[in-house]
Amino acid sequence: MADVIKAIDALKRKYGAQYDRGQLQQNDAEHLWPMALTRIGKYKPDVVLKLLLDDHEYYPGYKAILAAGFGGWLIAPHSKEIREALVAQAAVMHMDKAEILAGFDTPFTVEKDIAARYLFTGTEFLVEVYDCLGGYRAFGEAPSFDELWDAFDSVEKTINTAARAIAYLHHAADRFGKPGIPFVPSLNKAVLVLDQLKDKNPSYPYKEKFVSRSLLHERWSQNKQTLALLYAASSIRINRKTLLQIILEGLLSYDDHKDYLQMWVSRARYVSSHIFERMNDPELGTKTLRILGEGKAVSFPPPKLDDEELKSFSTIFRNFIKR
């Protein structure tokens, strides 16, 4: 057995992924374990986001687990079950990829099993993720993301409504947020646009697209720190979907979406500075920047409004339009 272990260690040194062990050997290293960040105590999205954005490789699958948990926090900040379901899903995907890399699409061999486990899945992943999740039994017994998400009635529509409300404020800030114009964006102004759509345009599919004023206010007030990231995600298109749609489907993936992370966070910082800091709600900007940290803010245009939205927007903001 000692000889087997030596041989595996030699294979890992020769063929295993290279990563920065030093980042996992800090004084507080145990708290950087991905499952500790996912499960223990209050979730720390600022710590997780900082890790996702840094240039360190760590070990294969490390950031995949963090990204999955972060996506779960964004859509359901108070649900550990959603985070853990997405983390388990990401863990299975990582191990599936390891088996593909090892050639499990052809007949099984001991060599392929060793390669899948110790080279491509990785010892650190097995210890810090697989074992912490509870091993094989946990994957079989854990509820899926789709099962859990179905119970979160109207949450997806509420998030989309919040993103659209910020889009109206984005348009307003672009048009009226200039020196000499005393314009202060607010959620109530965005809600008035929504109310105008509902009350003055009976044919508009309002109920299919948006939630009630009370649900929007509840999401906004209880989850302020997520709003800029959710709206910024709605502005990024990846193939035929927005990043927000991908997150709402539980499919945020570090491997697939890492090239968009800096753009996403930079746009979220712009939302905070361009829109939120103009509002009479200091807590909104403070909570947002606590997650995003200091860094570059990148401007982007608001989404186009359809004809009925444009009419409602013009009605609500007509006093500013006349200036």
C-alpha positions as CSV (number, residue, x, y, z in Angstrom):
1,M,0.0,0.0,0.0
2,A,2.9,2.4,0.8
3,D,4.2,1.8,-2.7
4,V,0.8,2.5,-4.2
5,I,0.6,5.8,-2.4
6,K,4.1,6.8,-3.5
7,A,3.2,6.0,-7.1
8,I,0.0,8.0,-6.9
9,D,1.9,11.0,-5.3
10,A,4.4,10.8,-8.1
11,L,1.6,10.8,-10.7
12,K,0.0,13.8,-9.0
13,R,3.3,15.7,-9.1
14,K,3.8,14.9,-12.8
15,Y,0.3,15.1,-14.2
16,G,-1.9,16.8,-11.5
17,A,-3.1,20.3,-11.8
18,Q,-0.8,23.0,-10.3
19,Y,-2.2,25.4,-7.8
20,D,-1.2,27.7,-5.0
21,R,-1.0,25.7,-1.8
22,G,0.1,28.8,0.1
23,Q,-3.3,30.3,-0.2
24,L,-4.8,27.3,1.6
25,Q,-2.1,27.3,4.4
26,Q,-2.8,30.7,5.9
27,N,-3.5,31.1,9.6
28,D,-7.2,30.8,9.0
29,A,-7.0,28.3,6.3
30,E,-9.7,26.0,7.6
31,H,-12.3,28.7,7.0
32,L,-11.3,28.8,3.3
33,W,-12.5,25.3,2.8
34,P,-15.3,25.6,0.3
35,M,-17.8,23.6,2.4
36,A,-16.9,25.7,5.5
37,L,-17.7,28.9,3.5
38,T,-21.0,27.3,2.3
39,R,-22.2,25.8,5.6
40,I,-20.6,27.2,8.7
41,G,-22.1,30.3,10.3
42,K,-23.5,33.3,8.3
43,Y,-22.7,33.1,4.6
44,K,-19.9,35.5,3.6
45,P,-20.5,36.5,0.0
46,D,-17.8,39.2,0.1
47,V,-15.1,36.6,1.0
48,V,-16.4,34.1,-1.6
49,L,-16.5,36.8,-4.3
50,K,-13.0,37.9,-3.5
51,L,-11.8,34.3,-3.9
52,L,-13.6,33.9,-7.2
53,L,-12.1,37.1,-8.6
54,D,-8.5,36.4,-7.5
55,D,-5.8,34.9,-9.8
56,H,-5.0,31.9,-7.7
57,E,-5.7,28.4,-9.0
58,Y,-6.1,26.6,-5.6
59,Y,-7.1,23.1,-6.7
60,P,-9.5,21.7,-9.3
61,G,-13.1,22.1,-8.4
62,Y,-12.4,24.6,-5.6
63,K,-13.8,27.7,-7.4
64,A,-16.6,25.6,-9.0
65,I,-18.0,24.9,-5.6
66,L,-17.7,28.5,-4.5
67,A,-19.4,29.8,-7.6
68,A,-22.3,27.4,-7.2
69,G,-22.9,28.5,-3.6
70,F,-22.6,32.1,-4.6
71,G,-25.3,31.7,-7.3
72,G,-27.5,30.1,-4.7
73,W,-27.0,32.9,-2.3
74,L,-27.8,35.5,-4.9
75,I,-31.2,34.1,-5.7
76,A,-32.1,32.8,-2.2
77,P,-29.9,34.6,0.3
78,H,-31.5,33.1,3.4
79,S,-31.7,29.5,2.2
80,K,-28.8,27.2,3.1
81,E,-30.7,24.3,1.4
82,I,-30.6,26.0,-2.0
83,R,-26.8,26.8,-1.6
84,E,-26.1,23.2,-0.6
85,A,-28.1,21.7,-3.4
86,L,-26.2,23.8,-6.0
87,V,-22.9,22.9,-4.4
88,A,-23.8,19.2,-4.5
89,Q,-24.7,19.6,-8.1
90,A,-21.4,21.3,-8.9
91,A,-19.5,18.6,-7.0
92,V,-21.2,15.9,-9.1
93,M,-20.4,17.8,-12.3
94,H,-16.7,18.1,-11.3
95,M,-16.5,14.3,-10.6
96,D,-18.3,13.5,-13.9
97,K,-15.8,15.6,-15.8
98,A,-13.0,13.7,-14.0
99,E,-14.4,10.4,-15.1
100,I,-14.7,11.7,-18.7
101,L,-11.1,12.9,-18.6
102,A,-10.0,9.5,-17.3
103,G,-11.7,7.7,-20.2
104,F,-14.7,6.2,-18.4
105,D,-16.6,6.2,-21.7
106,T,-14.6,3.0,-22.4
107,P,-14.4,-0.2,-20.2
108,F,-13.4,0.3,-16.6
109,T,-9.9,-0.3,-15.4
110,V,-8.1,0.3,-12.1
111,E,-5.8,2.8,-13.9
112,K,-8.8,4.8,-15.0
113,D,-10.3,4.8,-11.5
114,I,-7.0,6.0,-10.0
115,A,-6.7,8.7,-12.6
116,A,-10.3,9.9,-12.1
117,R,-10.1,10.0,-8.3
118,Y,-6.6,11.2,-7.5
119,L,-5.5,13.1,-10.6
120,F,-8.7,14.7,-12.0
121,T,-11.1,14.8,-9.1
122,G,-8.2,15.5,-6.7
123,T,-7.4,14.4,-3.1
124,E,-8.1,17.9,-1.8
125,F,-11.5,17.9,-3.4
126,L,-12.3,14.5,-2.0
127,V,-11.4,15.7,1.5
128,E,-12.7,19.2,1.5
129,V,-15.9,18.8,-0.6
130,Y,-16.9,15.1,-1.1
131,D,-16.3,14.0,2.5
132,C,-17.8,17.2,3.9
133,L,-20.9,16.8,1.9
134,G,-21.3,13.3,3.3
135,G,-19.9,11.1,0.6
136,Y,-21.8,8.9,-1.8
137,R,-24.9,8.6,0.3
138,A,-25.4,12.3,0.6
139,F,-25.5,12.7,-3.2
140,G,-28.2,10.1,-3.4
141,E,-30.3,11.5,-0.7
142,A,-30.0,15.2,-1.1
143,P,-32.9,17.0,-2.8
144,S,-32.2,18.5,-6.2
145,F,-32.1,22.3,-6.9
146,D,-35.1,22.0,-9.1
147,E,-37.2,20.3,-6.4
148,L,-36.3,23.0,-3.8
149,W,-36.6,25.9,-6.2
150,D,-40.2,24.9,-7.2
151,A,-41.2,25.6,-3.6
152,F,-39.9,29.2,-3.8
153,D,-43.1,30.5,-5.4
154,S,-42.8,33.7,-7.4
155,V,-39.1,34.3,-6.4
156,E,-37.9,34.1,-10.0
157,K,-40.6,36.6,-11.1
158,T,-39.8,38.8,-8.2
159,I,-36.1,39.0,-9.1
160,N,-37.0,39.8,-12.7
161,T,-39.4,42.5,-11.5
162,A,-36.6,44.0,-9.3
163,A,-34.2,43.9,-12.2
164,R,-36.7,45.7,-14.4
165,A,-37.4,48.3,-11.8
166,I,-33.7,49.1,-11.7
167,A,-33.7,49.3,-15.5
168,Y,-36.2,52.1,-15.2
169,L,-34.0,53.9,-12.7
170,H,-31.0,53.3,-15.0
171,H,-32.8,55.0,-17.8
172,A,-33.8,57.9,-15.5
173,A,-30.3,58.3,-14.1
174,D,-28.8,58.4,-17.6
175,R,-31.3,61.0,-18.8
176,F,-31.9,63.2,-15.7
177,G,-28.9,62.6,-13.5
178,K,-27.0,65.7,-14.8
179,P,-25.7,68.8,-13.0
180,G,-28.6,71.3,-12.4
181,I,-31.3,68.7,-12.4
182,P,-32.4,67.8,-8.9
183,F,-33.3,64.2,-9.7
184,V,-33.3,61.5,-7.0
185,P,-34.0,58.0,-8.2
186,S,-36.2,55.8,-5.9
187,L,-37.9,52.5,-5.8
188,N,-41.2,54.3,-5.6
189,K,-40.6,56.0,-8.9
190,A,-39.9,52.7,-10.6
191,V,-43.0,51.2,-9.0
192,L,-45.1,54.1,-10.4
193,V,-43.9,53.1,-13.9
194,L,-45.0,49.5,-13.2
195,D,-48.4,50.8,-11.8
196,Q,-48.9,52.9,-14.9
197,L,-48.3,49.8,-17.0
198,K,-50.8,47.8,-15.1
199,D,-53.5,50.4,-14.7
200,K,-53.4,52.3,-18.1
201,N,-52.7,49.4,-20.5
202,P,-55.2,46.6,-19.9
203,S,-53.8,44.5,-22.7
204,Y,-50.3,44.6,-21.4
205,P,-49.2,41.1,-19.9
206,Y,-48.4,42.7,-16.6
207,K,-49.3,39.7,-14.4
208,E,-47.2,37.3,-16.6
209,K,-44.1,39.5,-16.2
210,F,-44.3,41.2,-12.9
211,V,-45.2,40.7,-9.2
212,S,-47.2,42.9,-6.9
213,R,-45.8,46.0,-5.3
214,S,-45.6,44.3,-1.9
215,L,-43.5,41.4,-3.1
216,L,-41.2,43.8,-4.9
217,H,-40.8,46.0,-1.8
218,E,-40.1,42.9,0.3
219,R,-37.4,41.5,-2.0
220,W,-35.8,45.0,-2.3
221,S,-35.8,45.7,1.4
222,Q,-34.6,42.3,2.6
223,N,-32.0,41.5,0.0
224,K,-30.4,44.9,-0.8
225,Q,-26.9,43.5,-1.1
226,T,-27.9,41.3,-4.1
227,L,-29.7,43.9,-6.3
228,A,-26.7,45.4,-8.2
229,L,-25.3,41.9,-9.0
230,L,-28.7,40.6,-10.2
231,Y,-29.4,43.6,-12.4
232,A,-25.8,43.6,-13.8
233,A,-26.2,39.9,-14.6
234,S,-29.4,40.7,-16.6
235,S,-27.2,43.0,-18.8
236,I,-24.7,40.2,-19.8
237,R,-25.7,37.9,-22.7
238,I,-24.0,34.5,-23.0
239,N,-25.2,32.9,-26.2
240,R,-29.0,33.2,-26.2
241,K,-29.4,33.8,-22.4
242,T,-28.6,36.4,-19.9
243,L,-26.3,35.6,-17.0
244,L,-29.3,36.3,-14.8
245,Q,-31.3,33.6,-16.5
246,I,-28.4,31.2,-16.1
247,I,-28.2,32.0,-12.4
248,L,-31.9,31.5,-11.9
249,E,-31.7,28.1,-13.6
250,G,-29.1,27.1,-11.0
251,L,-26.4,26.8,-13.7
252,L,-23.8,29.4,-12.7
253,S,-20.5,27.6,-13.4
254,Y,-17.0,28.9,-12.7
255,D,-15.5,26.9,-15.6
256,D,-18.1,28.1,-18.0
257,H,-18.5,31.7,-16.8
258,K,-15.2,32.8,-15.3
259,D,-14.5,35.0,-18.2
260,Y,-17.5,37.1,-17.4
261,L,-16.9,37.6,-13.7
262,Q,-14.8,40.7,-13.8
263,M,-17.3,42.4,-16.3
264,W,-20.2,41.3,-14.0
265,V,-18.7,42.8,-10.9
266,S,-17.5,45.9,-12.6
267,R,-21.0,46.6,-14.0
268,A,-22.5,46.0,-10.5
269,R,-20.1,48.6,-9.1
270,Y,-21.4,51.0,-11.8
271,V,-25.0,50.3,-10.8
272,S,-24.1,51.2,-7.2
273,S,-22.3,54.4,-8.1
274,H,-24.5,55.6,-11.0
275,I,-27.9,54.7,-9.5
276,F,-27.8,53.6,-5.9
277,E,-25.6,56.4,-4.6
278,R,-28.1,58.9,-5.9
279,M,-30.9,57.4,-3.9
280,N,-31.9,58.4,-0.4
281,D,-31.0,55.0,1.0
282,P,-27.3,55.0,2.2
283,E,-27.7,51.4,3.4
284,L,-28.3,50.3,-0.2
285,G,-24.9,51.5,-1.4
286,T,-23.1,50.4,1.8
287,K,-24.4,46.9,1.7
288,T,-23.7,46.6,-2.1
289,L,-20.1,47.8,-1.9
290,R,-19.4,45.6,1.2
291,I,-20.0,42.6,-1.2
292,L,-18.3,44.0,-4.3
293,G,-15.3,45.6,-2.7
294,E,-13.3,48.4,-4.2
295,G,-12.4,48.2,-7.8
296,K,-13.2,49.3,-11.4
297,A,-16.7,50.3,-12.3
298,V,-17.7,49.9,-15.9
299,S,-20.7,51.7,-17.5
300,F,-23.2,49.9,-19.7
301,P,-26.5,51.0,-21.3
302,P,-29.9,50.1,-19.9
303,P,-32.0,47.6,-21.8
304,K,-34.4,48.9,-24.4
305,L,-38.0,49.6,-23.2
306,D,-40.9,48.3,-25.2
307,D,-43.4,50.8,-26.5
308,E,-45.8,50.5,-23.5
309,E,-43.0,50.8,-21.0
310,L,-41.7,53.8,-22.8
311,K,-45.1,55.5,-22.6
312,S,-45.4,54.7,-18.8
313,F,-41.9,55.9,-18.2
314,S,-42.5,59.1,-20.0
315,T,-45.7,59.7,-18.1
316,I,-44.1,59.2,-14.7
317,F,-41.0,61.2,-15.5
318,R,-42.6,63.9,-17.7
319,N,-41.7,66.7,-15.3
320,F,-38.0,65.8,-15.7
321,I,-38.3,65.2,-19.5
322,K,-39.6,68.8,-19.9
323,R,-36.4,70.3,-18.4
